[in-house]
């Protein structure tokens, strides 16, 4: 059993895991790496309407009136896919907004 009394920076944790695996590689059958959560944050970096319109017109090559409906469709596709993956894995899909503490959240 390994007990850490304080939080280590991610780099230290990665180095520790790597050295642990290499030290006991004869006894380890396999390793599993995964994320315990995925957080999407962001924005589209358009500073003004002109750049947004250029993006829609020349990059996406769609009519401006179709941009918001398409954005909603693509967003829903992403949500549906995430919900399907969570269901197939037997894990909950939890939509959160704003700040929250994962440790205190009930997601059974």
C-alpha positions in Angstrom: 0.0 0.0 0.0 1.3 3.5 -0.9 0.2 6.5 1.1 1.3 10.0 0.2 0.9 12.6 2.9 0.9 15.6 0.5 0.0 16.4 -3.0 2.8 16.1 -5.5 3.1 18.0 -8.7 2.0 16.1 -11.8 5.6 15.7 -13.1 6.7 14.1 -9.8 3.8 11.7 -9.9 4.6 10.7 -13.4 8.3 10.2 -12.6 7.3 8.1 -9.5 4.9 6.0 -11.6 7.5 5.4 -14.2 10.2 4.5 -11.7 7.8 2.2 -9.9 6.9 0.4 -13.1 10.5 0.0 -14.2 11.5 -1.2 -10.7 8.8 -3.9 -10.6 8.5 -4.7 -14.3 9.1 -8.4 -13.8 6.0 -8.6 -11.5 3.7 -6.4 -13.5 1.5 -8.0 -16.1 -0.1 -4.8 -17.5 -0.7 -1.2 -16.7 -3.8 0.9 -17.1 -3.7 4.6 -17.6 -6.9 6.7 -17.7 -8.3 10.1 -16.8 -10.8 10.4 -13.9 -12.6 13.3 -15.6 -12.6 15.3 -18.8 -13.2 19.0 -18.6 -13.9 21.0 -21.8 -13.3 24.8 -21.5 -12.7 27.2 -24.2 -13.8 29.8 -26.7 -13.4 30.6 -30.3 -10.8 33.2 -30.7 -12.6 35.7 -32.9 -11.8 39.3 -32.0 -14.5 40.9 -34.1 -17.4 40.1 -36.5 -15.2 40.4 -39.5 -12.9 37.5 -38.5 -15.9 35.4 -37.4 -17.6 36.0 -40.8 -14.3 35.1 -42.6 -14.1 31.9 -40.7 -17.7 30.9 -41.5 -17.4 32.0 -45.1 -14.0 30.8 -46.1 -13.0 28.0 -43.6 -16.3 26.3 -42.9 -17.7 27.4 -46.3 -21.3 27.6 -45.1 -23.9 30.3 -45.1 -23.8 32.6 -42.1 -27.5 31.9 -41.3 -26.6 28.2 -41.0 -23.7 28.7 -38.6 -25.5 28.7 -35.2 -27.8 25.8 -36.1 -24.8 23.8 -37.2 -22.9 24.7 -34.1 -25.8 23.4 -32.0 -25.9 20.2 -34.0 -22.2 19.6 -33.6 -22.4 20.4 -29.9 -25.2 17.9 -29.5 -23.3 15.2 -31.4 -20.4 15.6 -29.0 -22.7 15.4 -25.9 -24.5 12.3 -27.4 -21.2 10.6 -28.0 -19.9 11.3 -24.5 -23.2 10.0 -23.0 -22.9 6.8 -25.1 -19.3 6.2 -24.0 -20.2 6.8 -20.4 -23.2 4.4 -20.6 -21.1 1.7 -22.4 -18.5 2.0 -19.6 -21.1 1.9 -16.9 -20.1 5.4 -15.7 -22.3 8.4 -15.0 -22.4 11.3 -17.3 -22.6 14.5 -15.3 -22.9 18.0 -16.8 -21.5 20.7 -14.5 -21.4 24.4 -14.9 -19.3 26.8 -12.9 -16.9 25.8 -10.1 -17.4 22.7 -8.1 -15.3 20.2 -6.1 -15.2 16.8 -7.6 -14.4 15.2 -4.3 -17.7 16.4 -2.7 -19.9 15.8 -5.7 -22.2 12.8 -5.6 -22.3 11.0 -8.9 -23.3 7.4 -8.0 
